[in-house]
Each structure stands twice: as C-alpha cells, then as structure tokens.
C-alpha cells in the first residue's frame, strides 16, 4: 500500500454521505489515505491490524488460510465498505484481505480511536448493518454452492474476481473456494474456452463474452 498526500481527495471522500453514515466529522480525524494496486495485502490473517479501513473505491477478496495450507476465497468486498470490523472487536485478523484491482482506502488509527468507535452508537449501528449484509452474502453463497451447477457459480466467481476482463487465480484456489474437484473445475473452464466465453493464455484467462457470463451468473439471483 502506498500512502498518498492529497488533502483535496481526502476532504472530498470524508464529505460523502456513505462515509458520514459511519464517521461523524466531529469525532474522527487523522484519516490516512492509501492507494493499492491489484493483489496487495490490506490485512493479514492472524496478525494485528493498526487500522480500521474504509474502502472508498475498488474491490477486495477475503481469503481464509487453513491449517493444512489451503487458501479459500470466502467473500469479495466492493466499495464503499468497511474492512477490519471484526478485527476492531476481536483485536486480531481471522482472514486475509487482498485487493483485486486498484483501490483507494482510508485508514483510521485504532490506537487512538478504538474506544471512541466502540462507544459510538451511530457507528455501531452501521457496523451491525454492515456485518449483517456480509453474513447474508455468505449464506447466499453457501446456498448457491448446494443449489446451482458449477457453470453458474464459476461465472459468478469470475465476474466477482476478474480485474476488468482479466481473470488470474490459481485453479486449485478456485476449486477449494467453490468446493469442487480440480478435475471438475478444469472441465467446466475448458468448456467455457471452447464456447468462446473465455480465452486462455498460459495461466491467465480473458473474458471474451461477458454477456454469457452475466446470464449464467444472473440465474442465481432468483434466490
């Protein structure tokens, strides 16, 4: 992450309604502005975080690393949203958070503001709402995993985690994240390439027919 000194941008972000729903200007200052490229780590699993983050623009993925070394992508985060709410309460990071694309984040130092945040009824109300939305998204994802064919779930996954039209995540990670065998995943991805939906170059896939992927993904939105 690269710290950027841009008071104009900082002032513009901190005056937006989405931001002010969490943070009243009379209680919080000292926000630090960061810019991240794709695939940069914002939070690292099991490590203490010094900041509560507000994702102003961009997307991130939430990754759980198991004791046997497997990486499972369990969620994606799209701006605007908080990053590190659980860490604020528990003081450690249960998951790793990485950017998917270039992102702008504001960071609030927890050593100064933790107690204020935990006694701020307005912030806590919106924090609960944020956590509830993420929980619902996780439940929906689980329901999809037992209710829809892999082709639909994979289309949704690709659209969630592609950087523009470029999709590059190890297949073993995709298979673990979607709860399918590597062989099954390979077959479905090969079929999408044959159908002209994706194009493969070495370890990278490129989206060639976004409309088809969107149609497959939207089939799950009936839930």
C-alpha positions in Angstrom: 0.0 0.0 0.0 1.2 3.5 -0.8 0.3 6.4 1.4 -0.8 9.4 -0.7 -1.0 13.0 0.5 -3.9 14.5 -1.3 -6.0 16.7 1.0 -8.4 17.6 -1.7 -9.3 14.0 -2.3 -9.4 13.3 1.4 -11.8 16.1 2.0 -14.0 15.1 -0.9 -14.3 11.5 0.5 -14.9 12.5 4.1 -17.8 14.7 3.0 -19.6 11.9 1.1 -22.9 10.6 2.7 -21.7 6.9 2.6 -18.7 7.9 4.6 -20.5 10.2 7.0 -23.0 7.4 7.8 -20.2 5.7 9.7 -17.9 8.5 10.8 -19.1 11.9 12.1 -16.6 14.6 11.4 -16.7 16.0 15.0 -15.4 12.7 16.4 -12.9 11.4 13.8 -10.0 12.9 12.1 -6.4 11.7 11.4 -7.6 9.5 8.4 -4.7 8.3 6.3 -5.2 7.9 2.6 -3.8 4.8 0.8 -3.7 3.7 -2.8 -3.3 0.0 -3.6 -2.6 -1.8 -6.8 -4.2 -5.2 -7.5 -3.1 -8.2 -5.4 -1.8 -6.1 -2.5 -2.5 -7.2 1.1 -4.6 -4.9 3.3 -5.0 -7.3 6.3 -3.1 -10.5 7.0 -4.6 -13.4 8.8 -3.7 -13.8 12.5 -1.8 -10.5 12.5 -2.8 -7.5 14.5 -4.1 -4.6 12.5 -3.3 -1.0 13.4 -6.1 0.5 11.4 -9.8 0.3 10.6 -10.2 0.7 6.8 -12.8 2.3 4.7 -12.7 1.1 1.1 -13.6 4.1 -1.0 -13.1 2.6 -4.4 -12.0 -0.7 -5.8 -12.6 -4.4 -4.9 -11.0 -6.8 -2.4 -11.2 -10.5 -1.8 -11.3 -12.2 1.6 -9.2 -15.3 2.0 -9.0 -17.9 4.7 -5.9 -20.0 5.0 -6.5 -23.4 6.6 -4.0 -25.2 8.9 -3.1 -27.6 6.1 -2.1 -24.6 3.9 -5.1 -24.3 1.6 -6.3 -20.9 0.5 -10.1 -20.4 0.3 -11.7 -17.3 -1.1 -14.8 -16.8 1.0 -16.1 -13.3 0.0 -15.5 -10.3 -2.1 -15.8 -6.7 -0.9 -16.9 -3.8 -3.1 -16.6 -0.1 -2.3 -17.9 1.6 -0.3 -17.5 -0.6 2.8 -15.5 -1.1 5.9 -12.6 -3.5 6.2 -11.5 -4.7 9.6 -14.7 -4.5 11.6 -14.2 -8.0 13.2 -10.6 -7.0 13.9 -11.8 -3.9 15.7 -13.7 -6.0 18.1 -11.5 -9.1 18.4 -8.1 -7.4 18.0 -6.9 -10.0 15.5 -7.5 -10.8 11.9 -9.4 -14.0 11.2 -8.9 -13.6 7.4 -6.5 -12.1 4.9 -7.9 -9.3 2.7 -6.2 -8.5 -0.7 -7.1 -6.0 -3.3 -8.4 -7.3 -6.7 -7.9 -4.1 -8.5 -6.5 -0.6 -7.9 -8.2 0.6 -4.7 -8.4 3.7 -2.5 -8.7 3.2 1.2 -8.9 5.5 4.2 -7.3 4.2 7.4 -8.3 5.2 10.9 -5.6 4.6 13.6 -7.1 2.1 16.2 -4.6 3.0 18.9 -6.3 6.4 19.1 -9.9 5.7 18.2 -10.7 2.1 19.2 -12.5 3.2 22.4 -14.3 6.0 20.7 -15.5 3.7 18.0 -16.7 1.1 20.4 -18.8 3.7 22.3 -20.2 5.4 19.3 -23.8 4.3 18.9 -24.2 5.6 15.4 -21.0 3.9 14.2 -22.0 0.6 16.0 -25.5 0.7 14.3 -24.0 0.9 10.9 -21.3 -1.6 11.8 -24.0 -4.1 12.7 -25.8 -3.4 9.4 -22.5 -3.9 7.5 -21.8 -7.2 9.3 -25.4 -8.4 8.7 -25.1 -7.7 4.9 -21.8 -9.6 4.8 -23.4 -12.5 6.7 -26.3 -12.6 4.3 -23.9 -12.7 1.4 -22.1 -15.6 2.9 -25.3 -17.5 3.5 -26.4 -16.8 -0.1 -23.1 -18.1 -1.4 -23.4 -21.3 0.6 -27.0 -21.8 -0.7 -25.7 -21.3 -4.3 -23.0 -23.9 -3.7 -25.6 -26.6 -3.0 -28.3 -25.5 -5.4 -26.7 -24.5 -8.7 -24.4 -26.2 -11.2 -20.7 -25.3 -11.2 -21.0 -23.4 -14.5 -23.3 -20.8 -12.9 -21.2 -20.5 -9.8 -18.0 -20.2 -11.7 -19.4 -17.5 -13.9 -20.4 -15.5 -10.8 -16.9 -16.1 -9.3 -15.1 -15.0 -12.4 -17.2 -11.8 -12.6 -16.6 -11.1 -8.9 -12.8 -11.6 -9.1 -11.8 -10.5 -12.5 -9.8 -7.3 -12.9 -11.6 -5.7 -15.8 -11.5 -8.6 -18.4 -8.5 -10.4 -16.9 -9.0 -13.4 -14.6 -6.0 -14.9 -13.0 -6.5 -17.1 -9.9 -4.9 -20.5 -9.3 -7.3 -23.2 -10.2 -6.6 -25.1 -7.0 -7.7 -22.0 -5.1 -10.9 -21.7 -7.2 -11.7 -25.4 -6.7 -11.2 -25.1 -2.9 -13.3 -21.9 -2.8 -16.2 -23.4 -4.8 -16.0 -26.8 -3.1 -15.4 -28.8 -6.2 -12.7 -31.1 -7.5 -9.9 -29.8 -9.6 -10.9 -32.1 -12.5 -14.5 -30.9 -12.5 -13.3 -27.3 -12.5 -10.9 -27.9 -15.3 -13.7 -29.5 -17.4 -16.0 -26.5 -17.0 -13.4 -23.9 -17.6 -12.3 -25.8 -20.8 -15.9 -25.8 -22.0 -16.1 -22.0 -21.5 -13.0 -21.6 -23.6 -14.4 -23.9 -26.3 -17.6 -21.9 -26.3 -15.7 -18.6 -26.8 -16.7 -17.2 -23.4 -13.2 -17.2 -22.1 -9.8 -17.1 -23.8 -6.8 -18.8 -22.2 -3.2 -17.7 -22.5 -0.8 -19.7 -20.3 -2.1 -19.3 -16.7 -4.4 -16.3 -17.5 -8.0 -16.2 -18.7 -9.6 -13.3 -20.6 -13.3 -12.6 -20.7 -14.5 -12.7 -24.3 -18.3 -12.9 -23.8 -19.2 -11.0 -20.7 -22.9 -11.2 -21.6 -22.9 -15.0 -21.5 -21.1 -15.0 -18.1 -23.6 -12.4 -16.8 -26.5 -14.6 -18.0 -25.1 -17.6 -16.2 -24.5 -15.6 -13.0 -27.9 -13.9 -13.0 -29.6 -17.3 -12.9 -28.6 -17.5 -9.3 -30.0 -14.1 -8.5 -33.5 -15.6 -8.3 -32.7 -16.6 -4.8 
